[in-house]
């Protein structure tokens, strides 16, 4: 295949407006260079098991679009190593700032908050959680009602057609109708996801877990993502795919929480001037945790389950007050769903539908268990575990195949349509081949197919396939009888110090720096820093000591408002910059190219002392990789500076630097980097 050369964009600025793209599939050849994260130039000594022999400054890399490594040996029953595409890290993704910048503006605002203001903020938090629960419950109701009505129309039309052609002959037309309807729904759903908002694909749970742990995924909590997610779920379920509408509720609740907590919509360009205090990553993170829990509660009717999901599976930052707020949002969510559905079904206050999954009512008196059934349950568990392992192995191979060959949007749409058509075909063949007829059991079968059965009977196989996935499970529970473990690799990097992980050299700024120097640093594509160490003013003969840390987003706001020392001395600055100015620019900070700086302004000076974080987190060069990882995980850091014994900056560690190292088959290995 042809080799193409692609430029590596080192811009670390707001990637939120860029489309999320899959990893580049490339074959890493010996001697290939990989770009340096957050800096340019060679790193320290590499691990002996590193895949790349050197990391250096590069303006472009040769990308080999071979999808298969032809140098790999003959096929093996199980892959000897993780395919190359999993050894690439995407430079598209950034980290969220879960560490508040304790500069002078922040500290002054905190000091101004009295007891009344503090109580007001707490009340607002509870109000936001209530709104999150209400809106998440309403979205769940909307999905459930639309799915029920669209599925009713589809299956009703197919049932009438099958009943008609059973007597006349020509059931092939019924099969064609079923496959066409399924493909049409799935075509629409897959197109809006593949071409409009790819991040809305799947359940969204992995993306929300990443967000709660500090990974900024483009468009993951956008309003457009919510609309596409809800539409895709409805069309997928109605299209007959083996999916459920419960899992995506976690993503939907998270998007609702992220939007409500900010008091404005950047997509609709509407600012309601409320909840401005919560316009920062730390506050949004807590509300997204509540939204994820509300989604679980609405899906399964389990408020406690929602809290436990956020606690155990999602968030890494927790406190007691957050527990009660999340539980409150979860209760509001399931109650809203229950209440609205009771009105929709004409049984107001009959709160028997706490979640989207409802398996009906069970007669516990008829469910008597005896001790001799325990071995049967054990055997069922063993068989289920074996089948689960086989399923995972097959799913792994299928996923690898799809990643290698079906990565274009048009191919993904075609694949989804084929799956929908094949699903309808297999279901029709099984129903047609079955001669198991059962007497009608009241409402247990929503769309009973008589087919070749006698009057008053229905085809039992149709109960499993001629239904939505949820109702198919209900039929398994209520129809007459007779009819893995998560793991995580823990890197063994105790012998790997921080100096071998960090990016170096680091671009530093002085406390009083020229505007021209700052603009050049931000515009330099070879330096994708999002945080810049601030050092003391000194000559260039010796390294300067660390004084603080300032973010790219903060510098952008300072340049936008022309916060220059000379303008301040001349009285040209109308007012002092406030913390609200930074929050108003959040989260879409303008790129440096959009800010005009004249030649005269380039000679001005900026004083960063007031706006930098004077107490950033640092580690010595000898700090081990596990300790650095613990600091990132426990404190939610985005940047961790490495200093020497004289408190001079020698390197910078980011989340990507940590993610480059994993435990390979031969020990600690380093992953390659991809721009997409």
C-alpha positions, 0 to 999 in steps of 0.5 A: 500500500502507499505511504503518505506523509502527514504533518503532526499538529502539535497544537494543544489548544482547544480540541473540543471543536475538532472531530474525534477520529480513530487512531492511525493504523501504522506499522512501527518500524525500527528507528521510527521517531515519535513526537515528544509530548509537551516539548521538543528534543530528546528525552532521557534514557529509554526503557530497555524494552521500549518499542521506540529507540528515540523520541525527538522533535519532528515536524512530520512523520511518515505514516504507513497505511498498511493495515496488516504487519506483513512481517508478523509470522503465520496466523496464531490461534490467539494474538501473541501481542496487542495489534499495532493500532492499540499501541498508538496514543491519540494526540487529539485528547487532552486532560481536564483541569481538576486542580484549581489554580490557586492564584490571587484572583481565586483566593480573593474570591474564596475570601469574599464568600461569606456564610450566606454565599456559601449556603447559596452555593450549596443550595444551587448544587442541590437544585442542579442535581434535582434538575439533572434527575428530572431531565434525565427521567424525561429523556428516558420516558421519551426514549421508551415511549418513542421506541414502543410506538415505532416498534409497534408500528413496525411489528404490526405492519410485518404481522399483518403482512405475514398473516396475509401471505401465510394463507396465500403463499409468498412469505418471502415478501414478508421477509423482504419487508422485515429486512427492509424496515430494519435496514431503513431504521438502522441506516438513518441511525448509523448515518447520523452517528457516523457522519454527524457525531461519531462520539455518540456511538456505542453506550458512551460509558467508556467515554464518560469514565474517561471524562470523570477521570480527567480525559477531555474527549471532544464533543463528549458532553455536547448537546448535539451529542445528546440529540444524536445519542437519543436518536441513535438509540431509538433507531437502533432498538426499533431497527431490531439490533441486539442492543438495549436502550439502558446503557446509553442513558448513562451518557445521556444523563452525563450530557444533561448534567454537564449542560445544566450545571454550566447555566448556558449552552455553547452550542445554542449560544445562549447564556442564562447568567446562572450557575456561573460559579460552577464553570470549571472542570472540578464542579462539572466533574461532580455534576457529571457523576450525578448525571451518570448515576441518574442515567443508571437509576432511570435505566434500571430503577435503582437509585442505590445502583446509580450511586454505586456505579458512579462510586465504583466504576466511574468517578475517582474523586468522591466525598460524603456530600457528593454521595447524598447529592448523587443519591438525590439526583438518582431518586428524582430520576427514577421517580420522574420516569415512574410517574410520567410512565404511569400517566402515559399508561393510564394508571396514574400513581401506579408506580410499577415502572421504576426503570426502562427495564421492567421484567413484569411482576413475579409470583414468588409463591410459585418460586420454591427452590430446593437444595438439590437444585444448587448443583444445577445452578453451579453447572449453569454458572460454569457453562455460562462462564465458558460461553462468556469466555468463548464469546469474548474471544470471538468478539475480540477477533471481530473487533480487531477485524472491524478496526483494521478494515471497517474504519471508514464511516461509509463502511460502518453504515453499510456494516450496520445495515447488513447486520440489521438485515441478517438479524431479520433474516435469521429471526425469520428463518428460525420462526418459520422453521419452528412448529412449537405452538403455545396457547395465547397467554394473555398479554405476554406476547405483544405481537403474537404470530400465528403463522402455521399454528391453530387458532388460539395459538401462537408461534413460541419462537416468535416471542423471542425474536418478534419483539424488542430486546426487552420484551424478548427477555420478559417472554423468557421469564413469563412464558411457560417452562420447557420451552468474565471478569474485568482486569487491569494491567498494573505497570511494573515501573518501580525501577522507572524514575520520573526523569525517564517518563517526563517530556523535556526540554520544557518551555518556561516563562518568566514572571515578567515576560515580553508579549512577543515571546509569549505569543511566539511560544503559544504559536509554536506548533512544536510545543503543545504545552497547555501548562507553562512553568513560571520561573524567577526573573534571572539571566540566561546563564543559569537555570531559574527556580520554579515560581508557579504554573500558568495555563495556556487558557489563562494566557489566552484570556490575558492576551485577549484583554491586553493585560500589559504592564505598560497599559496599566501604568498609562491608565489604559486598563479600564478595570482589573481582570476578574475571575469571572472573565476566565469563566466566561471564556470557558470552555471554548477558549479562542486560539492564539491565531484569532488574537491580534497583537500589534508590533508595538504590543509585542514589545510590552510586558506581561506580569504573570505573578497575579494569575499563576498558581504559586504552589503547583505539584512537583516531584523529584527526578528520582520519583518512581513511575507508580508514585507519579501515577498515584499523584495523577490519579488521586489529585486529578492532575493535568501537569506534574513538574519534575524538579532537581535538588535546586527546585529548577524545572527539568521536565514535565509529566502529563497524562499522555506521558504516563499512558505511553508506558504499559506492561508488555510481554517482555516488561515495561514497553513504550507505545507510539503516538498518533495524531488522530 
